[in-house]
Amino acid sequence: DRIDYSNKLKNELNNKKSTISDESDYEEKEELLITIGKKNLITITGTRFHGNHKFKKGMELLLKKEKDNEFDSDAIAVYLNNVKVGYVANNEHTTCYLTSNASDIHQDITHAKYLLYFAYNYHIAEIIR
């Protein structure tokens, strides 16, 4: 199932046994993310449920804490041009191992910029402080 696949992918990535066809591209992206630092990065999840928008590097994103989200008390919605495009990932199955999750984000953080698509699974954005 999806959770098993996600865990398998994480294990492959952590062991450098990725199934990605262009390993040099993966390593360059991984190095960039490591350089920026986990506390400055988020994973955007749920995009397929919100229109599967096409992200481009540098796009400004608005982050809004959802106080009334019944599924996640730490939910942070991600908006592009006033349209909800997903959420800041908040569990081990949706968060890239190189990024923070919604529970780790300070409540005064309100903006991010889209950075890249990583490992065929993760939309990564950099927090704007």
Secondary structure, 3 states (H helix, E strand, C coil): CHHHHHHHHHHHHHCCCCCCCCHHHHHHHHHHHHHHCHHHEEEEECHHHHCCCCCCCCCEEEEEECCCCCCCCCCEEEEECCEEEEEECCCCCCCCCCCECHHHCCCCCCEEEEEEEECCCEEEEEEEC
